[in-house]
Amino acid sequence: MRISSRSMVAALALASAGAAIAQVRPDPIAAMPAPGVPIVQAPATQAPVPVVTPPPPVILPPPFWPLADAQELLILIQSVAADGLSAKDYAPTALADAIAARDVTRVSAAATDSFNKLSSDFAFGHVRGEDRIDWHVADPDLNTARQRELLDAALAQHRIGDALRGLLPTHPQYGALRTALADPANAAQVNTIRLNMDRWRWLPRDLGTRYIIANVPAYTATLVENGVAVSRHKAVAGAIKTPTPQLSAMATGVILNPWWEVPTSISKEVAGKKGFVAVKDPVTGVVQRWRQPPGPANALGQMKFVMPNPYAIYLHDTNAKSRFNSSVRAFSHGCIRTDKVSDLARLLLAEDNGPWDATRVADTLASKKSEKASFVRPLPVYIVYFTAAAALDGSIVNYDDVYKRDGAVIAALLDQPRAAKKSTAAEAALATNATTAADTAPAALSTPKTKPAPIKIQKDPLRPR
């Protein structure tokens, strides 16, 4: 059959139009567009991205426990009162019953459970979470994988006690508190000692060979090197309304002649005042914050430590040095004002023949220009909260619980319900006097009925011995 040229052209045009429509309308039953409405290319359909569900954590079955190893664990549990803990928290009865029954399956399950609980408390402390109150120090001492490795190695070597005791703090102050806990002369302050021992377990077991430790209740900042207090300084900590958080940070250097970035919480106090500079939005001209330039009136004094952390807390100088003469020094907005901090900075900058010798530091300070001076060897800074320490003679030195945190900690240590408020007068009394009937600690840890000795506020003996 022959087809005319006109018919062929029409057919080709119709085929082309159909092909175009098919290209832009992948859905064969979609409605045609109205006349005059342009056809819009539909987006290509993408294959759905498969949702990958992570596999559940692998829970290993309890390893086999020889009866002798389980018995060694039970003996250790029954002696944890020496470290300020309660044996009842580690299920000694269940373990003893399983051992007595010589039921290997029950022994392995009970011993593994007790080992895991005890190793966690030795490594991290018994008090956790919100009961620590504003404590943000990272503690990498243990995780689930290492805990199992520790258990397997301890069983293979039949050294359960050594493995567990190896998780306890190595700081001499922990050992001194442990000794003081057993001293009947300190019986009136048993729970105060216990809660501060737990705080040592909240820290990394090894603080390093060289670090700065600032204890808020003692109002001190101390440089420690190889176990020796090299330089100790008075400090001013956060006021009651602006408490200093407990944290660790790496100090990398100092800013000489620093600008003070005024916290937004007190911006209204300095807004428009002489000596403060407004930082404005370049587009709207709205004041975003206020700064104080270097100079004799600067709140940071002549230098501040560079120690990045999420809370913008650091050690620094101050123009209000008279505050260091007060016995109670909770005045700052959270940072640690440090007496003679320039001496501390010069000591650190001069290490290893670094480029920042005393002359260069003095010249830079005299220039009034802001400049960063880096340490050759950065070092960690620990800002902590210890309300008691053991002195060289074994007696206990107490510091004012300035933020009233001890009550919540001792309540958690005794496994009592958490109070609605952070601390009350009753809780504060509990920190010195209270105990519970369920607490199976021996007489050395029970609370005597005698009146507590008066608190003595003394110099900070937290330095290593």
C-alpha positions as CSV (number, residue, x, y, z in Angstrom):
1,M,0.0,0.0,0.0
2,R,1.3,3.4,-0.9
3,I,1.2,6.3,1.6
4,S,1.1,9.9,0.4
5,S,3.8,12.4,1.4
6,R,1.3,14.5,3.4
7,S,0.1,11.5,5.3
8,M,3.7,10.4,6.0
9,V,4.7,13.8,7.4
10,A,1.6,13.8,9.7
11,A,2.4,10.4,10.9
12,L,6.0,11.3,11.7
13,A,4.8,14.5,13.5
14,L,2.3,12.5,15.6
15,A,5.0,9.9,16.4
16,S,7.4,12.6,17.5
17,A,4.8,14.3,19.7
18,G,3.9,11.0,21.2
19,A,7.5,10.3,22.0
20,A,7.9,13.7,23.6
21,I,4.7,13.2,25.7
22,A,5.9,9.8,26.7
23,Q,9.3,11.3,27.7
24,V,7.7,13.9,30.0
25,R,4.8,11.8,31.2
26,P,6.3,8.6,32.5
27,D,2.9,7.8,34.1
28,P,0.7,6.4,31.3
29,I,-2.5,7.2,33.1
30,A,-1.7,10.7,34.2
31,A,-4.1,13.4,33.0
32,M,-3.1,15.4,30.0
33,P,-2.3,19.1,30.6
34,A,-4.9,21.7,29.6
35,P,-4.4,23.4,26.2
36,G,-1.7,26.1,26.4
37,V,-0.2,24.8,29.7
38,P,3.4,23.9,29.2
39,I,4.5,20.3,30.0
40,V,6.9,20.2,32.9
41,Q,9.5,17.6,33.1
42,A,8.8,15.3,36.0
43,P,11.7,14.5,38.3
44,A,13.3,11.2,37.8
45,T,12.2,8.7,40.3
46,Q,15.1,7.7,42.7
47,A,15.4,4.3,44.2
48,P,14.7,4.4,48.0
49,V,17.8,4.5,50.1
50,P,17.8,1.3,52.2
51,V,17.7,1.8,56.0
52,V,20.6,0.1,57.5
53,T,19.8,-1.1,61.0
54,P,22.9,-1.5,63.2
55,P,23.3,-4.9,64.6
56,P,22.4,-5.3,68.2
57,P,25.4,-5.3,70.6
58,V,27.0,-8.6,71.1
59,I,26.4,-9.8,74.6
60,L,28.9,-12.5,75.5
61,P,27.9,-15.3,77.8
62,P,29.6,-15.3,81.2
63,P,33.0,-17.0,81.1
64,F,33.7,-20.0,83.2
65,W,34.7,-19.1,86.8
66,P,36.7,-21.6,88.9
67,L,35.4,-21.7,92.4
68,A,38.7,-20.4,93.8
69,D,38.5,-17.3,91.6
70,A,34.9,-16.7,92.6
71,Q,35.9,-17.1,96.3
72,E,38.6,-14.5,95.8
73,L,36.1,-12.1,94.3
74,L,33.7,-12.6,97.2
75,I,36.5,-11.8,99.7
76,L,37.3,-8.6,97.9
77,I,33.6,-7.6,97.8
78,Q,33.4,-8.1,101.6
79,S,36.3,-5.7,102.0
80,V,35.2,-2.8,99.8
81,A,34.2,-0.8,102.9
82,A,37.9,0.1,103.1
83,D,37.3,2.0,99.8
84,G,34.2,3.7,101.1
85,L,31.8,1.4,99.2
86,S,29.1,-0.9,100.4
87,A,29.4,-4.7,99.9
88,K,25.6,-5.0,99.4
89,D,25.9,-3.2,96.0
90,Y,27.8,-6.2,94.5
91,A,25.4,-9.0,95.4
92,P,27.6,-11.0,97.8
93,T,24.8,-13.2,99.0
94,A,23.9,-14.5,95.6
95,L,27.6,-15.2,94.9
96,A,28.1,-16.9,98.2
97,D,25.0,-19.1,97.7
98,A,26.2,-20.1,94.3
99,I,29.6,-21.0,95.6
100,A,28.1,-23.0,98.5
101,A,26.0,-24.9,96.0
102,R,29.0,-25.6,93.8
103,D,26.8,-24.8,90.9
104,V,29.3,-23.8,88.1
105,T,26.6,-22.1,86.0
106,R,25.2,-20.1,88.8
107,V,28.7,-19.2,90.0
108,S,29.8,-18.0,86.6
109,A,26.7,-15.8,86.1
110,A,26.8,-14.3,89.7
111,A,30.5,-13.7,89.7
112,T,30.5,-12.1,86.3
113,D,27.6,-9.8,87.3
114,S,29.4,-8.8,90.6
115,F,32.7,-8.3,88.8
116,N,31.2,-6.0,86.2
117,K,29.4,-3.9,88.9
118,L,32.5,-3.7,91.1
119,S,34.9,-2.9,88.2
120,S,32.6,-0.1,87.0
121,D,32.5,1.5,90.5
122,F,36.2,1.1,91.0
123,A,36.9,2.8,87.7
124,F,34.1,5.4,87.6
125,G,32.8,5.8,91.2
126,H,29.5,4.6,92.5
127,V,27.7,8.0,92.1
128,R,26.8,8.7,88.5
129,G,24.9,11.1,86.3
130,E,23.0,14.1,87.7
131,D,24.0,13.3,91.3
132,R,27.5,14.5,90.5
133,I,26.1,18.0,89.8
134,D,27.9,19.9,87.1
135,W,30.7,17.4,86.7
136,H,32.0,17.2,83.2
137,V,35.4,15.5,83.4
138,A,35.9,12.7,80.8
139,D,37.0,9.4,82.3
140,P,38.3,6.9,79.7
141,D,39.4,4.3,82.2
142,L,37.0,1.5,81.2
143,N,34.5,0.5,78.5
144,T,32.5,-2.7,77.8
145,A,35.1,-4.2,75.6
146,R,38.0,-3.5,78.0
147,Q,35.9,-4.7,80.9
148,R,35.5,-8.1,79.3
149,E,39.2,-8.2,78.3
150,L,40.1,-7.4,81.9
151,L,37.9,-10.2,83.2
152,D,39.2,-12.8,80.8
153,A,42.8,-11.9,81.6
154,A,42.1,-12.0,85.3
155,L,40.5,-15.5,85.1
156,A,43.3,-16.8,82.8
157,Q,45.9,-15.6,85.4
158,H,43.8,-16.3,88.5
159,R,44.4,-12.7,89.6
160,I,40.9,-11.3,90.2
161,G,41.8,-9.0,93.1
162,D,44.8,-7.5,91.3
163,A,42.8,-6.8,88.2
164,L,40.1,-5.0,90.2
165,R,42.4,-3.1,92.5
166,G,44.3,-1.9,89.4
167,L,41.3,0.3,88.5
168,L,41.4,2.4,91.7
169,P,42.9,5.9,91.6
170,T,46.7,6.1,91.9
171,H,46.7,9.7,93.3
172,P,48.4,9.8,96.7
173,Q,45.5,11.7,98.1
174,Y,43.1,8.8,97.5
175,G,45.4,6.5,99.4
176,A,45.6,9.1,102.2
177,L,41.8,9.3,102.4
178,R,41.6,5.5,102.5
179,T,44.0,5.4,105.4
180,A,42.1,8.2,107.2
181,L,38.8,6.3,106.7
182,A,40.1,3.4,108.8
183,D,41.3,5.8,111.6
184,P,38.8,5.8,114.5
185,A,39.9,9.4,115.1
186,N,38.0,10.4,111.9
187,A,34.9,8.4,112.7
188,A,32.7,11.6,112.9
189,Q,33.5,12.3,109.2
190,V,33.2,8.9,107.7
191,N,30.7,9.9,105.0
192,T,32.6,13.0,104.1
193,I,35.6,10.9,103.5
194,R,33.6,8.4,101.5
195,L,32.0,10.9,99.2
196,N,35.4,12.5,98.4
197,M,37.0,9.2,97.7
198,D,34.2,8.6,95.2
199,R,35.0,11.9,93.6
200,W,38.6,10.8,93.1
201,R,37.2,7.8,91.2
202,W,35.2,10.2,89.0
203,L,38.6,11.4,87.6
204,P,40.9,9.5,85.2
205,R,43.0,7.0,87.2
206,D,46.1,8.6,85.9
207,L,46.1,12.4,85.7
208,G,49.4,12.5,83.9
209,T,52.9,13.3,85.1
210,R,52.3,17.1,84.8
211,Y,49.0,18.9,85.3
212,I,47.2,21.8,87.0
213,I,44.5,20.9,89.5
214,A,42.1,23.6,90.7
215,N,40.0,22.7,93.7
216,V,37.0,25.0,93.9
217,P,36.1,24.5,97.7
218,A,39.8,25.1,98.6
219,Y,40.1,28.1,96.3
220,T,43.5,26.9,95.0
221,A,45.2,26.1,91.7
222,T,48.3,23.9,91.8
223,L,50.9,22.9,89.2
224,V,51.9,19.3,89.9
225,E,54.9,17.6,88.2
226,N,56.0,14.1,88.8
227,G,53.9,13.9,92.0
228,V,55.3,17.1,93.4
229,A,53.5,20.4,93.9
230,V,55.7,22.8,91.9
231,S,53.6,26.0,92.2
232,R,50.5,26.7,94.3
233,H,48.2,29.7,93.9
234,K,45.2,31.2,95.6
235,A,42.1,31.2,93.4
236,V,38.8,32.9,93.2
237,A,36.0,30.6,91.9
238,G,32.5,31.1,90.7
239,A,29.9,32.7,92.9
240,I,26.9,30.8,94.2
241,K,24.7,32.1,91.3
242,T,27.4,31.4,88.7
243,P,29.1,28.2,90.0
244,T,32.3,26.9,88.3
245,P,31.6,23.6,86.5
246,Q,34.0,20.7,87.0
247,L,35.9,19.9,83.9
248,S,39.2,19.0,82.3
249,A,40.8,20.9,79.4
250,M,44.2,21.0,77.7
251,A,46.0,24.3,78.3
252,T,48.0,25.2,75.2
253,G,49.3,28.6,76.1
254,V,48.2,32.1,77.3
255,I,46.9,35.3,75.8
256,L,49.0,38.2,76.9
257,N,47.0,41.5,77.2
258,P,43.7,39.7,76.5
259,W,40.4,41.3,75.5
260,W,37.6,40.3,77.8
261,E,34.5,39.0,75.9
262,V,31.7,40.0,78.3
263,P,29.3,37.1,79.0
264,T,25.8,37.7,77.6
265,S,24.5,37.1,81.1
266,I,26.0,40.3,82.4
267,S,26.0,42.4,79.2
268,K,23.4,44.8,80.6
269,E,25.8,45.6,83.4
270,V,28.5,47.0,81.0
271,A,26.4,48.2,78.1
272,G,27.4,51.7,77.1
273,K,29.9,52.1,79.9
274,K,33.2,53.7,79.3
275,G,36.0,51.3,78.5
276,F,33.8,48.7,76.8
277,V,33.5,48.2,73.0
278,A,30.3,47.2,71.3
279,V,30.4,44.5,68.6
280,K,27.7,45.2,66.1
281,D,26.0,43.2,63.4
282,P,27.6,44.5,60.1
283,V,24.2,44.5,58.4
284,T,21.7,45.6,61.0
285,G,24.0,47.6,63.3
286,V,22.5,45.8,66.3
287,V,24.8,45.3,69.2
288,Q,25.6,41.6,69.5
289,R,28.0,41.7,72.5
290,W,30.5,43.8,74.4
291,R,34.2,43.5,74.8
292,Q,36.7,45.1,77.1
293,P,40.1,46.0,75.5
294,P,43.5,45.3,77.3
295,G,44.5,47.7,80.0
296,P,44.7,48.2,83.7
297,A,40.9,48.0,84.1
298,N,40.5,44.7,82.2
299,A,38.7,42.1,84.2
300,L,41.1,39.4,83.0
301,G,44.2,41.3,84.1
302,Q,47.3,40.8,82.0
303,M,46.8,37.2,80.8
304,K,44.4,34.3,80.5
305,F,45.1,30.7,79.8
306,V,44.1,29.2,76.5
307,M,42.2,26.0,77.4
308,P,39.3,25.3,75.0
309,N,36.2,23.8,76.5
310,P,32.5,24.0,75.9
311,Y,31.9,26.1,79.0
312,A,34.4,28.9,78.3
313,I,36.0,28.4,81.7
314,Y,39.7,29.2,82.1
315,L,42.4,30.4,84.5
316,H,43.2,34.1,84.3
317,D,44.7,37.1,86.0
318,T,42.4,39.8,87.6
319,N,42.5,43.5,88.2
320,A,40.7,42.9,91.6
321,K,43.6,41.3,93.4
322,S,42.2,42.2,96.9
323,R,39.8,39.3,96.5
324,F,42.6,36.9,97.1
325,N,42.8,38.2,100.7
326,S,39.3,36.8,101.6
327,S,39.0,33.4,103.2
328,V,35.9,32.7,101.2
329,R,36.6,33.4,97.5
330,A,33.5,32.6,95.5
331,F,33.1,35.8,93.5
332,S,33.7,35.1,89.8
333,H,31.2,34.5,86.9
334,G,32.6,30.9,86.7
335,C,36.2,31.3,85.6
336,I,39.2,30.7,88.0
337,R,40.9,33.9,88.9
338,T,44.4,32.9,89.8
339,D,46.8,34.8,92.1
340,K,50.2,35.4,90.6
341,V,49.1,33.6,87.4
342,S,51.9,35.4,85.5
343,D,54.5,33.5,87.5
344,L,52.7,30.2,86.6
345,A,52.6,31.2,82.9
346,R,56.2,32.3,82.8
347,L,57.2,29.0,84.4
348,L,55.3,27.0,81.7
349,L,56.5,29.2,78.8
350,A,60.1,28.9,79.8
351,E,60.1,25.0,79.7
352,D,62.4,23.3,77.2
353,N,64.0,26.6,76.2
354,G,60.8,27.8,74.5
355,P,60.8,31.0,72.5
356,W,58.8,32.9,75.2
357,D,61.5,33.8,77.7
358,A,60.9,36.3,80.5
359,T,62.2,39.2,78.5
360,R,59.9,38.5,75.6
361,V,56.9,38.1,77.9
362,A,57.7,41.4,79.7
363,D,58.1,43.3,76.4
364,T,54.8,42.0,75.1
365,L,53.0,42.9,78.2
366,A,54.5,46.4,78.1
367,S,53.3,46.8,74.5
368,K,49.7,46.6,75.6
369,K,49.0,44.5,72.4
370,S,47.2,41.2,72.6
371,E,49.2,38.2,71.6
372,K,49.1,34.5,72.1
373,A,52.1,32.7,73.6
374,S,52.1,28.9,73.2
375,F,53.5,26.4,75.6
376,V,56.1,24.0,74.2
377,R,54.4,21.3,76.2
378,P,50.6,21.7,76.6
379,L,49.3,20.2,79.9
380,P,45.9,19.2,81.2
381,V,43.9,21.3,83.7
382,Y,41.5,19.6,86.1
383,I,38.9,21.8,87.8
384,V,37.5,19.7,90.6
385,Y,35.3,19.8,93.7
386,F,36.8,18.2,96.8
387,T,35.4,19.2,100.2
388,A,37.8,17.1,102.3
389,A,41.4,16.0,102.1
390,A,43.8,14.0,104.3
391,A,46.6,16.0,105.9
392,L,50.1,14.6,106.4
393,D,49.3,13.5,110.0
394,G,46.2,11.6,108.9
395,S,43.6,14.1,110.1
396,I,40.9,15.4,107.8
397,V,41.0,19.0,106.5
398,N,37.5,20.2,105.5
399,Y,36.6,22.9,103.0
400,D,33.3,24.7,102.8
401,D,30.8,23.0,100.6
402,V,30.3,26.3,98.8
403,Y,27.7,25.0,96.3
404,K,26.0,22.6,98.8
405,R,26.6,19.5,96.7
406,D,27.8,17.0,99.3
407,G,24.3,16.1,100.4
408,A,23.2,14.9,97.0
409,V,26.4,12.9,96.6
410,I,26.3,11.1,99.9
411,A,22.6,10.3,99.3
412,A,23.5,8.7,96.0
413,L,26.4,6.9,97.5
414,L,23.9,5.4,100.1
415,D,21.5,4.6,97.2
416,Q,18.8,6.9,98.7
417,P,16.2,8.6,96.4
418,R,17.5,11.7,94.7
419,A,16.2,14.9,96.4
420,A,14.1,17.4,94.4
421,K,16.7,20.1,95.1
422,K,20.4,19.9,94.7
423,S,21.1,20.1,98.4
424,T,19.3,21.1,101.6
425,A,20.4,21.7,105.1
426,A,19.2,18.1,106.0
427,E,21.3,16.7,103.2
428,A,24.3,18.7,104.3
429,A,24.0,17.1,107.7
430,L,23.6,13.7,106.1
431,A,27.0,14.1,104.5
432,T,28.6,14.1,108.0
433,N,26.2,12.0,110.1
434,A,23.9,9.8,108.1
435,T,24.0,6.1,107.4
436,T,21.4,3.6,106.5
437,A,20.2,0.4,108.1
438,A,20.7,-1.4,104.8
439,D,24.3,-0.4,104.6
440,T,26.3,-3.4,105.6
441,A,29.6,-1.6,106.0
442,P,31.6,-2.6,109.1
443,A,31.9,-0.6,112.2
444,A,34.8,1.5,110.8
445,L,32.3,2.9,108.2
446,S,29.3,3.3,110.5
447,T,28.4,6.7,111.7
448,P,29.1,7.3,115.4
449,K,26.5,9.0,117.6
450,T,29.1,11.5,118.9
451,K,28.9,15.1,117.8
452,P,31.0,15.8,114.7
453,A,34.2,17.7,115.2
454,P,34.1,21.3,114.2
455,I,35.2,21.9,110.6
456,K,38.6,23.4,110.2
457,I,39.3,25.4,107.0
458,Q,43.0,25.1,106.3
459,K,45.5,25.3,103.5
460,D,45.0,22.9,100.6
461,P,46.8,19.6,101.2
462,L,45.6,18.1,98.0
463,R,49.1,18.2,96.7
464,P,50.6,14.7,96.2
465,R,52.9,13.5,98.9
